Amino acid sequence: MYATDEHATGAAQLGETCRGLARAGFAYAQDLASLSVTDAVALLCARNITAVEYATAIIEKSEQHECLNGYAHFDPDKVSQSARYVGRDQAREQHEEQSPPK
């Protein structure tokens, strides 16, 4: 799934960092919204965060800074819907990985 072992190790370290921040009481959603796309993808691929968690963080951040007009078009409902679809696909894949071979 990762291009190199270095990417996999980086994703694992980043996931542990995010979990540590959450345990320490930092604003987890705010931290997620501040991630680079590369780091967010690494966390998603390592299943340290879900697509719904990340989408929610992005939506909340965009609502906080709505006055900046950072997007030409932003549809939070579409973002949430897409994240739920991704989440279902990830859950299905995880279930298939954990199921005994037939």
N, C-alpha and C positions, 0 to 999 in steps of 0.2 A: 504494500500500500504506500510505503514511503520510497522516495527516490534513493535515499541512502540510509544506512544505519544511524548516521549523524542526525538526520531529520527525525527519525523515530526517537532517539535519545533526547533531542531538543523538545519534542512534543511532550514526552513524559516529564521532563523537568519543568516545563511551562505549566503542565497540569497540576503538578505538586505545588508549584508557586501559587496558582490560583486557589487551590484548596487551602493552602496555608493562609492566604489573605482573608479568605472567607472565615476561617476559624478565628483569626485575629480580630474580626469585626469590621473589616473594610467593606465598602459598598460593592458587593460582588457584581451586580449588574453594571454599575458605573465602570468597574475595571474591565468587564467584557466589552463594553462599548468603546473603550479606549485602545483595545488591541489592534495591532496591524492586521490586515487581511491574512497575511502569511501565518501569523500566530494563531488567529482564529481558526483557519483551516486546519492547522496542525492539531489544535485542541479538538475540533470536530472529528477529524479522522481518528484520533486516539480515543475518542468517545469519553473525553474528560468533561465535555459540555455537550448539550443537545442543541440542535438547530433552533428549537423553540426558546431555550434560554438566551441564545445569542440574538435571535430576532427580537425578543422582548427587550433586551438591553438596548439594541439599536433604535427601536421604536421609542422607548422612554427617553433616550438621549435626544432624538430628533424633536420630540415634543417639548423638551426643556429649552431647546434653542430654535424653536420655530420662527422666531423673529429674524433670524439670520438668513432665511430663505436659502438654505444650503442645497436644496434639491429643486430641480426644474419640475419634477413630479415625484411624489412619494405617496404610496398607497399602503398604509399600515395594515389594512385588512388583507391585502394581497400578500404582503410579507409574512404575516401570521399564518395564512393558509398554506403558503409554500413551505414554511418551516414545519408545519404539522405533517405535510406529505413526506418531507425528508425524514422526519422523526419516525413515521410509520415504516418507511423503507429500512431505516437503520434497525428498528426493533425486529423486523422480519429477518433481516440478514443475521442479526445476533442470535435469534432463535434457531435459524438454520445451522449456524456454526456450532451451537450447543447441543443440537439434536444428534442422537446416535445415527450412524449410517444405516441405510436400509438395505 
